[in-house]
Amino acid sequence: MPDEIFDLIVIGAGPGGYVAAIRAAQLGMRVAVVERSERLGGVCLNEGCIPSKALLDSSELFVLARDRFSLHGIDIDPPKLNLARMMARKDDVVKKLTDGVAFLFKKNKITRFQGTARLAGKSGDDHRIEVRGTGNKENQILTSKRMLLATGSQAMEVPAFPFDGETVVSARDALSFSSVPEHLLVVGGGYIGLELGSVWLRLGSKVTVVEMLPKILPNTDRQVADALMRSLKKQGMTFLLETKVSSLEKRDGKAHVQINSGDKAEEIVCDRVLVAVGRRPLSADLGLEETGIVVDGEGRITVNEDYATSVAGVYAIGDLVHGPMLAHKAMTEGEVFAERLLGQASVVDYEFIPGIIYTWPEAASVGKTEEQLQAENIPYAAGRFNFMANGRARCMDETDGFVKVLAHKETGRVLGVHIIGPRASDMIAEAVTVMTYGGSAQDIAMTFHAHPTLSEAMKEAALDVEKRAIHS
């Protein structure tokens, strides 16, 4: 069978891969995408960002109906959880979005191959990819001068706790429980564990978070992380910090987990154990070593500013390369990669990548934390405004949290913004925009913020940098 030749072949149809493919096709390239799963969209759309947010929203509505409607003068019978229907809605949200990506592929005339891809050497100046399992075709060969690796990442296991999909589960499994666990043990105090722990806590589980470090969310502004932990504790979540899990035994349908904190050891009996200790790049089994592509000790591929690997014509983006494992980072890299491939001077502003934790209250940040500024001896001024004094937050009965703006003490340029509170995930966009354009706290303070809105808290925090906030 003759090789099929493309201008660009993308391996992986997650956020980075599918965006790169679409942008390259828009720029006139003949593009093919190889994806092993039946659905496009990768982990984010199928078993990560989207299904988790669907369940977070559904579970938050359940809590509002159960605990908060009466405060607004809405009297209803105690709500009953229909978990099967909630899961069906989550699956429908995922299907609509993945079908949308498939439509975009057709619209942009992108050729899709379903199967597992592996680099298969060169034919002259062209790279070859072997695709196994594409429908009725086996070991099909695709050829292109340029190949983009965008295979993403997968959940890391704890050596003593291998995933079994039933008792010891990954985030993917925790999105599809058929019943509410009586007691869910979460190993890891990062954003994935806290988000999924929040889902099942709201739906009725006892949730215990075990974290080996003295703080949750170690890279988050400490005031924000501490405030979030206080809020989650108030909601019923239990935290065991500076604690390690050592062993697990299944008895009588339960998991008996041994934990250690210093010299103290104890046993926790639970129904399920969610291991959320991080993710690792999916760079194995791609044929990287045989091709000569340089990979670091963590499995990340080394690339330059054009996302080129050590082998000419082969590129990599997203979770495969250095940087935070975030969908919006991968998507921007995919777009910039395609444009730089065609000679455009596009860049990714890595210092302005926002990070968001979709608990409730939400937490969002961009730029430097106070701890980083102090460690780097950068002079700064901090402005803070609590949602307690925000009119819209009062109307919503969502007064937990605050906005904090960090600005250079001499120039006023915004160095970091940290939010914990209602809709922090949406509010952080203003901070990203201001910082991207080198704006100051005064620029935020001088900009109209409609009243009453949550965004007024951003303006007040900016005013507070110079200690001239009006409402605090």
Secondary structure by P-SEA (a helix, b strand, c coil): cbbbbbcbbbccccaaaaaaaaaaaaaccbbbbbbcccccccccccccaaaaaaaaaaaaaaaaaacccccccccccccccaaaaaaaaaaaaaaaaaaaaaaaaaaabbbbbbbbbbbccccccbbbbbbcccccccbbbbbccbbbbcbbbbbbbcccccccccccccaaaaacccccccbbbbccccaaaaaaaaaaaaaccbbbbbbccccccccccaaaaaaaaaaaaaaccccccccccccccccccccbbbbbcccccccccccbbbbcccccccccccccccccccccccccccccccccccccccccccccccccccaaaaaaaaaaaaaaaaccccccccccbbbbbccccbbbbccccaaaaaaacccbbbbbbbccccaaaaaacccccbbbbbcccccccccccccccccccccaaaaaaaaaacccaaaaaaccccccccaaaaaaaaaacccccccc
